[in-house]
Amino acid sequence: MTVAELAERCNVHTENIRFAIKAGVIPADKRVTNGRRMTVIDVSDAEKLFEKEYVFAGSLARQIGASVTNFAEKLMSTGIRPVSGPKIDGGLTYIFLRQDLEALDLGAVAALDNYPTRTGRKKLGLAQHTTESTISLAKAAEALGLTVQRTKGLVLKGLLEAAKHGGRALQINRDSLDRLNSMLDDKNLITIDDAAKIVGETRSAFEYRWVHTHLVTVIDLGLRRVIRRECLEEVQRYKRIFITADEAGKLLGSHRSLLPNWARRGLIAPEKVMESKIVGVKLYRRTDFDQLHILKEYSGPSNEHE
């Protein structure tokens, strides 16, 4: 189970899960999947060690139809102590032991009006809304494993959204951080480096042949540049059908001018030309190349570069 999947299951933001993992409340492992290092949570651990023993205050509030902005404070006002949260270990949201809440009438707790707050904030108004719907730039940077400066750059690129009412300090909309985290965890996306390795090309060759000619669209996530696996599959399909002059030259231990020389002599012709304003890549049908290669081998050596 991924971080995003458990977040959806618990009805919380993905960074809440990441901080809970960091705090040791949720057991998780780092594993390499499809060339990417990912945080993975065992389903049985999630069910037995977390979901049955712990609950996020916000998730519980949503279950009973209460306000998520102050439900944790109302719970704490009854004497219940959370195991994780902003005032406990720096977590983004409060987590409680389920057994500590069993004797409580949660509906009555949600209806509390006069209760002490631990932050000194007003119980209603913009301040609480901002706290729930946004996250500080520093916390967002920590969740992404980046410096504050690089995280700020993601705002400038439009990958993260700055809150309109965050005050002087830059606040990030949680939804935009969730979207970015979801894309980073998306198994349908693969880095350009990994895609190039899969098709046996250098990154520069991959970008020249397939990205610059617009067969492949690159998604810049700030942390890494990725493509969709459908694009990789299209490149693989092209490589099964076509061959470039550079590939043919290397395959025969010759020069990349081999196929163009054959073409000038009328022995072969490019089947397709991939063009853009800055590059042009000629693709020769692989079956034509194979047949001509066999014919040239049987006919004996000749000067291919004359």
N, C-alpha and C positions, 0 to 999 in steps of 0.2 A: 504494500500500500504506500502511495506517495504522500508527501506533505499536503498537497492540494486535495487529494481524495479524503484524507482524514479531516481536513478543515471543512470540507463540504459536509461530511458526515456529522461533525460536531456543530455545524452552523456557525463557524467563526472564521476570522480572517486567517490566511496562511501564516502570516508572521506571528500570530498567537501560538500556533503549533510549533513554529521554529523556536520561539523563546521557551516554550514548555519543554521542548527537547533539550535545549541548552541548560535549563534548570534541573534536568534529571527527572522530571515528572513523567515524561513519555519516553520509553526506551526506543532507541533507533540506531541504525547502522548506516555506515557509508559504503555504498557498493558501486561498482563500475558497470553501467548498463549502456550498451551500444556506444561504447567509447566515452561515456560521460559519467562523472562521479556524482552520484545522487544520494540524497537522504532517503532511506527506505524504512518503513515501520512494519513489523510483522503483524499480520491481521490478528492473530491470537493474542499477542501482547497488547494491541490496541483495545481489544475487547475485555481481556481478563485484568490487565494491569492498569489500564487507564479508564476506559468508559464505565466500568463497573464500580470503580473506586473514586473517581474524580469527576468534576463537572465545571465547565466555565460559567462564570456568573452571567455573562451575556447570553449564552446558550440557554441557560435555565430561565432567564427572564423572558426570552422569546417563546419558550414552551408554555409559559403560563400567561402570556400576553401582557407582561409588565414592561415598564420602561427600562431599557438597557443602560441608560445614562447614570442611574443612581441605585440600581438594585444591589450592587456589591456593597455599597455603603450602608444600605438598609440592613443587609445581612450582618455586616460587621457590628452594627449598632445593637444587635441582639446578643453580642458576646462571641459570635462565631469567628474563629480566626482562619483566614485563608492559608493555604500551603504555598501559594505563589502569587505574585502580583507586584504592582508598582512600588508599594511600601514594604514588600517582603524581600524580594530578590531582584527588583528592577524589571520584572516581566511586564508585558504590555497590558494584561488584563488579569483579573483575579480568578484563581482556581480554588475550589473548595472540595473537601472530602464529603462524599455523599452521605456517609454515616453520621456526620455532624449535622446534617440538615433534615434527617429523618423525622425528628420530633417537632419540627417547625411547621406552622401553618403558613406556607409560602404566599398564599393569597393575602393573608393578614399582614405579612411583612411588606408585600408590594404596596399595600394601602397605607403604610405608615406615612404620616405627614411631618410630625415634629420628631426629628431624630438628629443626633449629633453627627456632623461630617468631620472627616479626618483631614480634609484638604483646605478647609476654610473657604471653599468656593460656594457660590450661591447654589441652591438646590435646583433652580430653574434658569433657563436662559441660554444665551449663545455660548458661554464658556464651556458648559457641559456638552453641548452639541459638538463643539469643536474638538473636545477631548476624545469623544467617541468616534467621530468620523474622520479624524486626521491623526497623523503621527509626526513627531518632530523629525527634522532633517537628519539629526544624529542617529535616532532610532531606525530610520529607514536605511541609513548607511550601514548600520550594524546588521540589520536583517538581510541586506544584500551582500554583506562581506566586503564593502567598499569603503574608501575614504569619503569624508563628507564632501570634499571638493568634486570627486568623480560623481557622487550621487547628485550634487547640484547640477552637474553637466547633463544628467539624464532629464532634469526638469527643462533645461534649455533646449534639449532635443525633442521634447514633447513626450518622452517615454514615461515620465512621472508628472502628475498634475500638482501644482502649488495651490493650496487652499486660498480662497478669496478673502476669508475672514480669519486668518491665522495670527493677526497682530503683527508686531515687528519681526519676530522670529519666524523664519520660513517653516511652514507646516505643509506636509504632504497629504493629499487625499488618500485614505487607506485603499479605496477601490482601485486607484491607479497602481498602487504598489502590488495589490493582489493580482491585477491583470498582468503586470510585468513578471511576477513570480510564477504565474500560471504558464506564461509563454516560456520561461526558463525551464520549467518542469515538463513542457510539452514533448512527449516522445515522438511526435510527428515532425519535430524540427531537428536538424543536424547541422553541426558547424561546417563551414566551408573546408577547413582543414581535414575533418573526418571524411567528408564527401569526396574530396580529392584523393585521399588514401584508398577509399573503397574502389574507385575507378582506375587506380594506378597512375595518377597524374600528380604533378607538383601543384601547389596552390596557385602559383602564378599562371601555369598552363591552364588549369581549370577555369580561372577567372577570365583569361584571355579568350578561350574557346567558347565558353558557355555563358558566362556572366555578361561580358562586354557585348556579346551578340544577342543578348536578351532572351536566350532560351531558358535561363535560370534567373529568378528574381531573388535578390538578397534582402533579408530582413535584418536591420541593424538594431540589436537589443541593447546597445550601449556596452554591455559586458562582453558580448561576443556577436559575431556576424553569422547568421544561420540561413539555411534554405529549407524548404519543405521537402519531405521525403518523396513526394510525387515528382518534384523537379529532379531529384537524384535518379529516380526510376526512368524519367524521360532521357536523361543523359546516358544512362546505361543502355536504353533502347537504341539511341543514336549510335553508340559505340559498337553495338552488335551489327548494325547495318552498314555503318560508314567507317572510313579510316582517313586520317589527315596525312598530309605529306610528311610532316615531322614524325608521326608514328610509323609510317611505312619505311622511312629511312632508317630509323632505329631498329625496326624489326629485321631488316635485311643487312644491318651493319653498314649501311651506306649513308649518303647525305640526304637532307630533306629536299634537295632539288631533284631527286630521282623521279618522283611522280610528275612534277611539272615538265621534266624532260620527256617523259613518256607521252604526256599530253600534247606537247609541241610536235611530236612525231606521229600523232594521231592514233596512238596505241590505247589510250584511255582518256576519259573526260570526267571532270568533276560532276557529280550528280546534283549537288546542292551547294549553294554558297551562303554562308551565314555572315551577314553584314550589319554594321552599324556605322555611325559617323566616324569612328576612330579605328575600327578593325574590320578585316574581312578574312573569313576562314573557309577554305574550299574543302568540301567533303567528297571523297571518292567512294563509290560503292565497294564494299569489302569483297563481294563475290567477284567483281571485275578484277580487282587487284590480285586475288588469290589465283584466278585462272591465268592471268598474264604472268604472274610470278612462276607458276608451274611451266608455262610455255617457254619463258626465258631460260629456265633451268635446263630444259630439254634441248633447247636450241644452242646451248653453249654460251661461253662468256662473250660479252661485247662491251664496247665503250659506252656506258650509259650517260656520260656527261659531255658528249661531243656536241 
